[in-house]
Amino acid sequence: MLAQFPNNSVRSFDPLIQKCSPRFVDLYNSAFDAEQNGHLDLAGMGYRASLEVLIKDWALQYSGESKDTISKYNLNNAISHFLQNDVAAFASSDVVREFGNDFTHWDRPDNFEAISYLSVIKTYMDIFINSVLIRLQISNPPAGRAHHSDSNNN
């Protein structure tokens, strides 16, 4: 008899992403685990859920809006409200939302193929994660004028 152990591989994320949204990291890795174990519907739903959590966690820290206000946005409205001025973040998150909805909702397109949809979701999720990471890096630079005590303006 062969014993099969779960695939426990996880994706590592930049510490800035981990600090901004630990729940995103957990959800993303749960979706990845579901995908690796053949639970494609759960994976698609999980990637979509992780997107919403990352958007809202980022917004909570950087938008100035309260948790109560942010929690009232559905995913579509959160994308429109918080990402409207960032073409890469807006477009990539909208693709993940739309393709993720096909895993989440009962009615699917006639041409739905789970594996190809997951591939699209993960590609655009990577674009979105990178756009959030850029925002986090700009908001938390390791150096810059605020970090220098040198008054010589070198």
Secondary structure, DSSP 8 states (H G I E B T S, - for coil): --------------HHHHHH-HHHHHHHHHHHHHHHTT-HHHHHHHHHHHHHHHHHHHHHHHT---HHHHHT--HHHHHHHHHTT-HHHHHHHHHHHHHHHHHHSS---TT--HHHHHHHHHHHHHHHHHHHHHHHHHHS-SSSGGG---TT--
